[in-house]
Amino acid sequence: MKRISLRRKTRFGSSKGVSTVIATVFLVLTVLVLSTNVFLWSFLQNAFYNQAVKERNQQDVDRLMENIIATNPTVVPSTGTINVTTYIINGGSIPAQIVTLWVLDVTPPQKYNVTDLRASNLTLNPGDRRTFSKTVRILGAISTDSFSAWFVTARGNTVSLTESQGIIIAQVSQGIGSVAMDFGSFVYYNVSGYNLQVWPNGKEGFYIPNRDIAFRVTLTNFDTNKRTIQLNPHSTLWMIFPTSATAHSAWWYIVNVNNGIITSKTKGSFSDISLFYSQPTIVYFASGYDLSTKDFTQSSPGYTGSAAVNLMLIGKIGASTLGQNIPFVSVYVT
Amino acid sequence: MIFNKKAVSAVISAVILTGVAISLGFVVLFWGQSMSSDYAKNYGKTTDAEIAKLKEKLTVEYVFYNNISKSVRIFMLNSGAINDTKIQSVYVRNSTWSRVTSIPADGLKSFSGASIADQDLDMGEEGYVDVVLSPIALKAGKLYSVRIVTGRGSIFEADFIA
């Protein structure tokens, strides 16, 4: 018997190592299955994420490639209604859809109209040209107000309707700088204390009284590099009376105004005014003193007759300093 | 030979050992499977959330400051590639000051002024929110910025002049 048992043991081997082998196989299987699962899943998820990143990049590229140009824009205001006409060209390499028209009356108090253009199906293929005309209503708008208009495309780009017009102005005034002034909205206010009277419309600025007054000027930044201009308290509107035997001049330093009240009353209280590219911005000149050196005081022409008016703009353009003098209107002081 | 039972206990123990090893192996396998499945689920959720966030894009068309009601109206367009973009909160701020506002339940309105039923912006949809700052008044002519935080955690910013 002992011999048989010994033989069996020799033939079939000892069963003592079987569970170890099975456990090892299971362990290896478990590790393999789990790691494959996790690896494949992570790989799949990363692929999804990469695909999303790719799509997002493509969207950004498409957005950048979009180039809708609005040429010869005209914004014709009459009481309560504004007619916007322009010629639209898709100068980009991908189709683009215009979804919204914005018209902003920048004369205080600001008013706006937003028109949904989806029903007009303003989808332009590359190279397409189309004439666009639309009459919008802005309650309280009058013909002498200043307006700004722009389109918004489905990809979220903004197309300014004043840009091409601005470029023409900028080209005309290139010799003297990159700021355009709207002659139609040049007005003056009588000043009482810190209050601008007949707010917000004021009175036409070309015939002015010889008393304490303030000026409102609408400026648009047409810098070819599209940098923002910041005007500091040294900026001045000044006039000279060339017909007088002795030199006479008057000046009004830049001020901050809120709701018809001058808010930069004391030395150092003036906040720089930013002129963003292609956005008409209203600027007020009222102080006899530079607000970085002295408190606000009223200012008057001090002389009568014809005068040439200049704008001395001092501040920053982008990161650089700015200093330019623009001769822009004539006034008659009575 | 038939009555020799000396090897029986060895066989039984081998069977039991094998059975236990197999059972334990399956237990560990299923436990590992469920753990990895949980991990995969969480990883998938995180990836999906990130992808959804990546697809979000809000364009601020215009920011209008009403100096009478001392409120800011922010006009937005969902120019992204995903629907259901909710506005979580809006910051109005400048370099020295900031104010954060949560958007009320019916705060998101279409450009026509009607409240948007699902209170979110789908692809190509436009809407606005009002942020009341009163009694704080913004300084006229000064530069401010709005920061819009969506429900998915994306952040969009735009500048405006009060």
Interface residues (C-beta under 8 A of the other chain):
Chain A: M1 I4 S5 R8 S15 K16 V18 S19 T20 I22 A23 V25 F26 L27 L29 T30 V33 L34 N37 V38 W41 S42 Q45 N46 F48 Y49 A52 V53 E55 R56 Q59 R63 V99 T100 W102 L104 P109 Q110 Y112 V114 D116 V152 A154 R155 G156 T158 N256 V257 N258 N259 T263 S271 I273 S274 F276 Q279 T281 I282 V283
Chain B: M1 N4 K6 A7 A10 V11 A14 L17 T18 V20 A21 I22 L24 G25 F26 V28 L29 G32 Q33 M35 S36 S37 Y39 A40 Y43 G44 T47 D48 E50 I51 L54 K55 K57 T59 E61 Y62 F64 N67 I68 F75 L77 S79 G80 A81 F111 G124 E126 A137 K139 A140 G141 K142 L143 D159 I161
